[in-house]
Structure formats: C-alpha cells, structure tokens
Amino acid sequence: QVQLVESGGGLVQAGGSLRLSCAASGIIFSIFTMGWYRQAPGKQRELVATVGTDGVENYVDSVKGRFTISRDNAKKTVYLQMNSLKSEDTAVYYCVAEAPRGLSRDWGQGTQVTVSS
C-alpha cells in the first residue's frame, strides 16, 4: 500500500521560506518520478515541480528561481524548498509519486501553505 505523508506546511509572511517534505512508503522510491502539485481555493490543481529518477528537475514558470525540488532516495523522501514566498503561493500542496511509464499515480493528503501579505 502506497503512502505519501507530507509535512512542513504552515503560515509564513510574504518573502519568507518554507520547506515541505514528503515521506514515501510502499513503493520502490528510486524508480518513481516525484512531484509537487498545489491547489488554491477556486482554482484547478496545478503542477509545481517534478524530479525524475535521473534527478532532472522541472518547474512551473511562476516558481522558477524561488522553489527547489530535491529527493533523497535513501530516505524515500522528496522535498520542496520554497523561498521568496508570495501571497499567490497560498494553496494546499500535494506530493505525487508517478510510476514508470505513467502506470500509476499516487497522492498524499496535502499540506496547507498560507502566505500572508
């Protein structure tokens, strides 16, 4: 059974930083592409960042230069370092694990990030 447990969300002032973590179990972590999505109130869920099995990172344009995704295969954990936070970053952030060739996709329960201006 796949479990993805996020942590690290909270309330922060604009310009501040947060680090999200997602601990995975029930998967062969090293062969999964890992990522973070977010969903703001009244908006569709959007992809924020992914990190592949080869360590290649991809970001949505709105977070480039501010967010960094990383993975620790030994700890089965993916991180999202968020700097220079803006009010528009306020959302529930979800961890996602995608199996090779997109055969499956599993989601965490989400963690709330609130940025006050």
N, C-alpha and C positions, 0 to 999 in steps of 0.2 A: 504494500500500500504506500503510495507516494504521499509524502507530507512536506510542505514548504511552510516554514514558520518565519514570518517577518518580524523585525523589531527595529527600534531606533526612531520611530516617528515621534512627532510632538509639535509643540508651539515654539516658533522662533521669530525674531524680528527680521524685517527685510534687511538684506545684507549679511545675514548670519549663515551658519552652516549646520548641516545635519548629516549623519552617516546612517544609512539603512543597511541592515543585514538580513540575509535570508538563509536559514539553515535547512538543508535538504536531507531527506531520508527516504529509503525505499527505491532509490534509483542508482544506476551506475553514473554518478555525477559527472565524471570526466568526459563522457561521450554525449552529454546533453548541452545544447545551446541554452544559456541562461539569460534572462532579461528582466526588465522592469517596465511595467505599464503604469499609467495613472488615469484616474477619472475624477474630474472636477464636477461639482454639482451642476446638473442640467446639461452636461456635455458628454460626448462619447468617450469611451476609453481610448487612450492613445498610447502608442509605443514610445517609451522614453529612451531606452538604451538596451543593447544586447552585447553579449560577449560570447564568441564562439569557442569551440573546443580547441581551436588554434590560438586563442587569445585575442583574435581580431575584434575590435570594438566598433559599434555603430551607435550614433546618437541622432535624435531628432534635432533639427536645426535650432530650436528655441533653447536647448540646454548645452549646446556645444560651447566648450571653453569654461563652463561652470560646473558641470557634472562629470564624474568619472566612475565608470563601472569596472569592477575587478572581480576575480574569482580566486578561491583557494581550494584546489581540488582535494588536498589532504584533509581539509576541514569540511568539505562539502558545503561550502558557503559562498554566496555571491554578495557583493557589497555595492552600494551606490553612495558615493561621496558627493554631497550637494553643497556647493559654495555659492556665495553671492545670491542667495535666495531672494526671489521676488514674490509679490503677492499672487501673481498668476501661477506660481508653482503649487499653490494650495490645492490639494487633491488627496484622494486615497491612492496609495501606491501599492501595486501588486507585483509580487515576484512570479515569474513564469519559468517553467522548465519544458523545453521542447526536445522531443526525442529525435534521433537521426531520421532524416528524410521526412520530417514532419508527421511521423506516425502517431504521435500523441502530444498533447499539451496539457500540463497541469498547472494549477494556480494556487497561490497562497490566499490567506484570508484577508489580506490587505492591512495597511497601517496608515493612519491619518497623519498628514503633514499639513500644518497650518502656518502660513507666513503672514504676520501682521505688519501693516504698513505704518 
